[in-house]
Amino acid sequence: MKINKKEAAGIGATVVFMVLMGIITVLLGNSLADGKGKGKMTAGVMTPSRQTKEEINVWYYDESFVTYLEKAAQEYEKSNGIRVNCIKVPEENYLEKINEYNISGNDVPGIYIMNSTMLEKAVLAGLSMENKSDSIYNDENYSKTAIQAITYKGRKQAYPLNFDTSVMIYNQAYTQAAPATFDDIIAFSNSMDDTMSGMVENVLAWDIRDLMYNYGFAGAYLEYGGKNGDDPTAKSFTGENLVQAMNYYHNLNQIFSIDINNSSYDDIITRFSQGKIVYTIAGTDIIKKLDEQQTHVSYGLCMMPDMNGELKSKTPAVTNVAVVNPYAADTRLADDFADYISYKMAEEMYELTGKPSGRKDIAYDDNQINVMVDQYEKSVNLPKLMEAGDFGAKLESVLNGIWTGGDIAALLGTL
């Protein structure tokens, strides 16, 4: 999954909506304080929802969840006799649309799935019921990155589902050694013989335009939002190490000459599968993409390398979460199904969605997936802060500008 610019931009949108939601939440008072409020909102007064059947409506916008949710719905109904309606809706104005359905009282979503960057907006709008299952949702069962993704102001407000992050993949026909640093890749490039050079178009290439695959070069020296992405005072977009890291990042363009306008993700993966690229940075979908191409390339997967012995890397995490709507017809059912798709069915997450579960206690037969899980543990979620606005898109633009030779200090200053 790529980091979605619309999601990032939507975090800071519709300020009037948020103010109104805050007022309504205050008026609701104790009905939401214990996380058990149900029904719809009408001028700040709780009234019963018109959805009276024992069923759960699940909203989502990510196409990759279709098969997973359909199977979960079938098995849950078979085991519990509760019908689950999985409804794919447009991503645009997602939370606003949920609020509209809450007000109408018709077909209210009991659960909705979204990116964790939208969590502050959901919580402040009163659209999130607290997850109090601390015995399950803790660092023993889930990656710390997953727990941070669902935590807002010290409380768990969602259920972690799956994730995307960036890893390094390399062609084992050319090298058996996983690179520890990008310096290692440079050394490999300098040692290639003429025969190998004739087969390889790019020693190193990746989708330069996309933040998912660029963030790792800056991530260790950026901070926005603190560990849980909810602290507006935790900001750091400058510093000597960050400038040095950006200089190193730009120098990779001087060495490997990767055209930012000719480096789409799908094209990079196709050329890697054809043996034309030795090293690339990929997402958690890489194994399935290579399988779909029926490639016979032998490859290895490893953690994102540091730049050198001093400059470190830190990759981004995109964490999808399930949120229980406190205005659902039956929040107890919604809570139970959220637990079902987050924890109980988690071992089927990768097979059915193409992305690993946030649960870290799953034993994968393919050790390559375990590498992704380890990388996720060391990754950082983008901030949940509404004030962050289009931070992801802005950072992506800054990194693109640095790659093509823009002034590093000036570009970082725009953050």
C-alpha positions as CSV (number, residue, x, y, z in Angstrom):
1,M,0.0,0.0,0.0
2,K,1.3,3.4,-0.8
3,I,0.9,6.3,1.6
4,N,-2.4,7.9,0.5
5,K,-2.1,11.6,-0.1
6,K,-5.9,12.1,0.2
7,E,-5.9,10.5,3.6
8,A,-3.1,12.7,4.7
9,A,-4.7,15.9,3.4
10,G,-8.1,14.9,4.9
11,I,-6.7,14.8,8.4
12,G,-6.7,18.6,8.7
13,A,-9.8,19.3,6.7
14,T,-13.3,20.4,7.8
15,V,-12.5,22.3,10.9
16,V,-16.1,23.5,11.3
17,F,-17.2,19.8,11.3
18,M,-14.8,19.0,14.1
19,V,-15.9,22.0,16.3
20,L,-19.5,20.9,15.9
21,M,-18.6,17.4,16.8
22,G,-16.8,18.5,19.9
23,I,-19.8,20.5,21.1
24,I,-22.1,17.5,20.5
25,T,-19.7,15.2,22.4
26,V,-19.7,17.5,25.4
27,L,-23.5,17.7,25.3
28,L,-23.7,13.9,25.2
29,G,-21.9,13.8,28.5
30,N,-21.9,10.6,30.4
31,S,-23.5,8.6,27.6
32,L,-20.1,8.5,25.8
33,A,-17.9,8.7,28.9
34,D,-18.2,4.9,29.5
35,G,-17.8,4.1,25.8
36,K,-21.3,2.5,25.7
37,G,-23.3,5.2,23.9
38,K,-25.5,4.0,21.1
39,G,-27.9,5.4,18.6
40,K,-27.8,8.6,16.7
41,M,-27.0,12.3,17.3
42,T,-29.7,14.9,16.9
43,A,-29.0,18.3,18.2
44,G,-26.8,16.9,20.9
45,V,-29.4,14.4,22.2
46,M,-29.0,10.6,22.0
47,T,-31.9,8.8,20.5
48,P,-32.2,5.1,19.7
49,S,-30.9,4.0,16.3
50,R,-33.5,2.7,13.8
51,Q,-31.2,-0.3,13.1
52,T,-32.8,-2.9,15.4
53,K,-31.7,-6.2,13.8
54,E,-28.9,-8.2,15.2
55,E,-26.4,-7.3,12.5
56,I,-23.2,-5.3,12.0
57,N,-22.4,-2.9,9.3
58,V,-18.7,-2.6,8.4
59,W,-17.5,0.2,6.3
60,Y,-14.2,0.3,4.4
61,Y,-12.6,2.0,1.4
62,D,-9.5,-0.1,0.8
63,E,-10.2,-2.7,-2.0
64,S,-7.6,-5.1,-0.5
65,F,-9.9,-5.9,2.4
66,V,-12.7,-7.3,0.2
67,T,-11.9,-11.0,0.4
68,Y,-10.8,-10.9,4.1
69,L,-14.0,-9.1,5.3
70,E,-16.2,-11.4,3.2
71,K,-14.7,-14.5,4.7
72,A,-14.8,-13.0,8.2
73,A,-18.5,-12.1,7.8
74,Q,-19.4,-15.6,6.6
75,E,-17.5,-17.3,9.4
76,Y,-18.8,-14.9,12.1
77,E,-22.4,-15.4,11.0
78,K,-21.9,-19.2,10.9
79,S,-20.5,-19.2,14.5
80,N,-22.6,-16.5,16.1
81,G,-25.8,-16.1,14.0
82,I,-25.1,-12.4,13.5
83,R,-25.2,-11.0,10.0
84,V,-22.3,-8.8,9.0
85,N,-22.8,-6.4,6.1
86,C,-19.4,-5.3,4.5
87,I,-19.9,-2.0,2.7
88,K,-17.2,-0.4,0.5
89,V,-17.7,3.3,0.4
90,P,-15.8,6.2,-1.2
91,E,-12.7,7.4,0.7
92,E,-13.5,11.1,0.3
93,N,-15.2,12.7,3.3
94,Y,-15.2,9.3,5.0
95,L,-15.7,10.4,8.6
96,E,-18.1,13.1,7.6
97,K,-20.2,10.5,5.9
98,I,-20.2,8.3,9.0
99,N,-21.5,11.2,11.0
100,E,-24.3,11.8,8.5
101,Y,-25.4,8.2,8.9
102,N,-25.2,8.4,12.7
103,I,-27.5,11.4,12.5
104,S,-30.0,9.7,10.2
105,G,-30.1,6.6,12.3
106,N,-30.3,4.4,9.2
107,D,-27.7,1.8,8.3
108,V,-25.3,3.2,10.9
109,P,-21.8,1.6,10.5
110,G,-20.9,-0.3,13.6
111,I,-17.3,-0.6,12.6
112,Y,-15.2,1.4,10.1
113,I,-11.7,0.7,8.7
114,M,-9.3,3.5,8.0
115,N,-5.6,4.6,8.2
116,S,-4.4,5.4,11.7
117,T,-3.5,9.0,10.6
118,M,-7.2,9.8,10.8
119,L,-7.6,8.8,14.4
120,E,-7.4,12.2,16.1
121,K,-10.1,13.5,13.9
122,A,-12.3,10.4,14.7
123,V,-11.8,10.7,18.4
124,L,-12.4,14.4,18.6
125,A,-15.6,14.0,16.6
126,G,-16.8,11.4,19.1
127,L,-16.8,8.7,16.5
128,S,-14.5,6.2,18.3
129,M,-15.3,3.9,21.2
130,E,-12.3,3.0,23.4
131,N,-10.7,-0.4,23.1
132,K,-10.4,-1.7,26.7
133,S,-9.2,-5.2,25.9
134,D,-5.7,-4.6,27.4
135,S,-5.1,-8.3,28.0
136,I,-5.1,-8.8,24.2
137,Y,-4.0,-5.5,22.7
138,N,-0.6,-5.1,24.3
139,D,3.1,-5.3,23.4
140,E,3.1,-9.1,24.0
141,N,0.7,-9.8,21.2
142,Y,1.1,-6.9,18.9
143,S,4.0,-4.9,17.5
144,K,4.7,-1.7,19.4
145,T,4.1,0.1,16.2
146,A,0.6,-1.3,16.0
147,I,-0.1,-0.4,19.6
148,Q,1.1,3.2,18.9
149,A,-1.1,3.3,15.9
150,I,-4.2,2.7,17.9
151,T,-3.3,4.9,20.9
152,Y,-4.4,8.5,21.2
153,K,-3.7,10.5,24.4
154,G,-2.9,7.4,26.4
155,R,-6.0,5.4,25.4
156,K,-6.5,2.7,22.7
157,Q,-9.2,3.9,20.4
158,A,-9.1,1.3,17.7
159,Y,-8.0,-2.3,16.7
160,P,-4.9,-2.8,14.6
161,L,-5.4,-4.8,11.4
162,N,-2.5,-4.8,8.9
163,F,0.4,-2.7,7.8
164,D,2.6,-1.7,5.0
165,T,6.3,-0.6,5.3
166,S,9.4,-0.5,3.2
167,V,12.0,-3.2,2.9
168,M,15.0,-3.9,0.7
169,I,14.9,-6.7,-1.9
170,Y,17.9,-7.9,-3.8
171,N,18.5,-10.3,-6.7
172,Q,20.4,-13.4,-5.5
173,A,21.6,-14.2,-9.0
174,Y,24.0,-11.3,-8.6
175,T,24.7,-11.3,-4.8
176,Q,23.9,-13.5,-1.9
177,A,24.8,-10.9,0.7
178,A,22.1,-8.7,2.2
179,P,23.4,-5.1,2.3
180,A,23.8,-3.6,5.8
181,T,24.3,-0.1,4.4
182,F,23.9,1.7,1.1
183,D,27.6,2.1,1.2
184,D,27.7,-1.7,0.6
185,I,25.5,-1.3,-2.5
186,I,27.9,1.4,-3.8
187,A,30.8,-1.0,-3.2
188,F,29.0,-3.8,-5.1
189,S,28.3,-1.4,-8.0
190,N,32.0,-0.5,-8.2
191,S,33.1,-4.2,-8.2
192,M,30.8,-5.4,-11.0
193,D,32.5,-7.1,-13.9
194,D,31.7,-6.4,-17.6
195,T,29.5,-9.5,-17.9
196,M,27.2,-8.5,-15.1
197,S,27.1,-4.9,-16.2
198,G,25.8,-6.0,-19.6
199,M,22.8,-7.8,-17.9
200,V,21.9,-5.1,-15.4
201,E,20.2,-1.8,-16.2
202,N,20.3,-0.4,-12.7
203,V,22.2,-1.7,-9.7
204,L,19.8,0.3,-7.5
205,A,16.4,1.7,-8.4
206,W,13.2,2.4,-6.6
207,D,10.1,4.6,-6.9
208,I,11.7,7.9,-6.0
209,R,8.4,9.8,-6.2
210,D,6.6,7.9,-3.4
211,L,7.1,8.8,0.3
212,M,6.7,5.1,1.3
213,Y,10.1,4.3,-0.3
214,N,11.9,7.6,0.4
215,Y,10.9,8.3,4.0
216,G,13.5,5.9,5.4
217,F,16.4,8.2,4.4
218,A,15.0,11.0,6.7
219,G,12.9,9.1,9.2
220,A,15.6,8.6,11.9
221,Y,16.1,12.4,12.1
222,L,12.6,13.7,11.8
223,E,10.0,13.9,14.6
224,Y,6.4,15.0,14.4
225,G,3.8,13.9,17.0
226,G,6.0,11.8,19.3
227,K,5.9,8.1,19.6
228,N,2.1,7.9,19.4
229,G,1.8,10.6,16.8
230,D,-0.5,12.7,19.0
231,D,1.8,15.3,20.6
232,P,1.8,18.6,18.8
233,T,4.8,19.9,20.7
234,A,7.1,17.1,19.4
235,K,8.5,18.6,16.3
236,S,11.9,18.5,14.7
237,F,12.5,19.0,11.0
238,T,16.1,20.3,11.1
239,G,19.4,19.3,12.6
240,E,22.9,18.4,11.4
241,N,22.2,14.7,11.1
242,L,19.1,15.3,9.0
243,V,21.0,17.6,6.6
244,Q,23.8,15.0,6.3
245,A,21.3,12.3,5.6
246,M,19.7,14.4,2.9
247,N,23.1,15.1,1.4
248,Y,23.7,11.4,1.3
249,Y,20.3,10.7,-0.2
250,H,20.9,13.3,-3.0
251,N,24.3,11.8,-3.7
252,L,22.7,8.5,-4.5
253,N,21.2,10.2,-7.5
254,Q,24.7,11.3,-8.6
255,I,25.9,7.7,-8.3
256,F,23.0,5.7,-9.7
257,S,21.2,8.3,-11.9
258,I,17.7,7.2,-11.2
259,D,15.2,9.4,-13.2
260,I,12.4,10.5,-10.8
261,N,10.0,10.7,-13.8
262,N,10.7,7.2,-14.9
263,S,10.6,5.2,-11.7
264,S,7.0,4.0,-11.2
265,Y,6.6,1.2,-8.6
266,D,5.1,-1.3,-10.9
267,D,7.7,-0.7,-13.6
268,I,10.5,-1.1,-11.0
269,I,9.1,-4.4,-9.8
270,T,8.7,-5.7,-13.4
271,R,12.3,-4.8,-14.3
272,F,13.5,-6.4,-11.0
273,S,11.7,-9.6,-11.9
274,Q,13.4,-9.6,-15.3
275,G,16.8,-9.4,-13.7
276,K,17.5,-5.8,-14.8
277,I,17.7,-4.4,-11.3
278,V,19.9,-5.7,-8.4
279,Y,18.5,-3.8,-5.4
280,T,15.2,-2.1,-4.9
281,I,13.1,-0.7,-2.0
282,A,9.6,-2.3,-1.9
283,G,6.5,-2.6,0.2
284,T,4.9,-5.6,1.9
285,D,3.1,-6.5,-1.3
286,I,6.4,-7.4,-3.0
287,I,6.1,-11.2,-2.6
288,K,2.6,-11.3,-4.1
289,K,3.5,-9.0,-6.9
290,L,6.5,-11.2,-7.9
291,D,4.3,-14.3,-7.6
292,E,1.7,-12.8,-9.9
293,Q,4.4,-12.1,-12.5
294,Q,5.4,-15.8,-12.3
295,T,9.0,-14.7,-12.1
296,H,11.8,-17.2,-11.6
297,V,14.1,-14.7,-10.1
298,S,15.8,-15.8,-6.9
299,Y,15.6,-13.0,-4.4
300,G,16.3,-12.1,-0.8
301,L,14.5,-9.7,1.5
302,C,16.2,-7.7,4.2
303,M,15.7,-4.8,6.6
304,M,16.1,-1.3,5.1
305,P,19.8,-0.7,5.2
306,D,21.3,2.3,7.0
307,M,23.1,4.8,4.8
308,N,26.5,4.2,6.3
309,G,28.0,3.4,9.6
310,E,26.9,6.7,11.1
311,L,23.7,7.7,9.2
312,K,20.7,5.5,10.1
313,S,17.5,4.7,8.4
314,K,14.0,4.6,9.8
315,T,11.1,3.4,7.7
316,P,7.4,4.6,7.7
317,A,4.5,2.4,8.7
318,V,1.0,2.6,7.2
319,T,-1.3,0.9,9.8
320,N,-4.9,0.1,9.0
321,V,-7.2,0.0,12.0
322,A,-10.8,-0.9,12.8
323,V,-12.7,1.6,14.8
324,V,-15.9,0.9,16.8
325,N,-18.6,3.6,16.2
326,P,-20.2,4.5,19.6
327,Y,-23.5,5.2,17.8
328,A,-23.8,1.6,16.4
329,A,-27.0,-0.3,17.0
330,D,-25.2,-2.6,19.4
331,T,-21.7,-1.6,20.4
332,R,-21.1,-4.9,22.1
333,L,-21.5,-6.8,18.9
334,A,-19.4,-4.2,17.0
335,D,-16.6,-4.5,19.6
336,D,-16.7,-8.3,19.4
337,F,-16.4,-8.3,15.6
338,A,-13.6,-5.7,15.7
339,D,-11.7,-8.1,17.9
340,Y,-12.6,-11.0,15.5
341,I,-11.1,-9.3,12.5
342,S,-8.1,-7.9,14.4
343,Y,-7.1,-10.8,16.6
344,K,-8.9,-14.0,16.0
345,M,-8.6,-14.1,12.2
346,A,-5.2,-12.4,12.1
347,E,-3.4,-15.5,10.8
348,E,-5.3,-15.3,7.6
349,M,-4.7,-11.5,7.1
350,Y,-1.6,-11.8,4.9
351,E,-3.0,-14.5,2.6
352,L,-6.3,-12.6,2.1
353,T,-5.1,-9.0,2.0
354,G,-1.5,-9.2,0.9
355,K,-0.4,-7.3,4.0
356,P,0.8,-8.8,7.3
357,S,-1.2,-8.5,10.5
358,G,-0.1,-6.2,13.3
359,R,0.0,-9.3,15.5
360,K,3.6,-10.3,16.1
361,D,3.1,-13.8,17.4
362,I,2.1,-15.3,14.1
363,A,4.4,-18.0,12.7
364,Y,4.9,-17.5,9.0
365,D,6.2,-20.3,6.9
366,D,7.9,-17.8,4.6
367,N,10.7,-16.1,6.6
368,Q,10.6,-13.2,4.1
369,I,7.3,-12.1,5.8
370,N,9.0,-12.3,9.2
371,V,11.5,-9.7,7.9
372,M,8.6,-7.4,7.1
373,V,7.2,-7.9,10.7
374,D,10.6,-7.1,12.1
375,Q,10.9,-4.0,9.9
376,Y,7.4,-2.8,11.0
377,E,8.5,-3.1,14.7
378,K,11.3,-0.6,13.9
379,S,9.1,1.7,11.8
380,V,7.1,4.9,12.7
381,N,3.5,5.8,11.9
382,L,2.8,9.2,10.3
383,P,1.2,11.6,12.8
384,K,-2.4,11.5,13.8
385,L,-2.5,15.2,14.4
386,M,-5.2,17.2,12.5
387,E,-2.8,20.1,12.5
388,A,-0.4,18.0,10.4
389,G,-2.7,18.5,7.5
390,D,-1.0,17.3,4.3
391,F,2.3,16.7,6.0
392,G,2.9,13.4,4.2
393,A,2.4,15.0,0.8
394,K,4.5,18.0,1.8
395,L,7.4,15.8,3.0
396,E,7.1,13.7,-0.2
397,S,7.5,16.9,-2.2
398,V,10.5,18.0,-0.1
399,L,12.3,14.7,-0.7
400,N,11.5,14.8,-4.4
401,G,13.0,18.3,-4.5
402,I,16.2,17.3,-2.7
403,W,16.6,14.3,-5.0
404,T,16.5,16.6,-8.1
405,G,19.1,19.0,-6.6
406,G,17.0,21.5,-4.7
407,D,18.5,23.5,-1.8
408,I,18.4,21.1,1.2
409,A,18.2,23.7,4.0
410,A,15.5,25.7,2.2
411,L,13.4,22.7,1.4
412,L,13.6,21.4,4.9
413,G,12.7,24.9,6.1
414,T,9.3,24.6,4.4
415,L,8.3,21.8,6.8
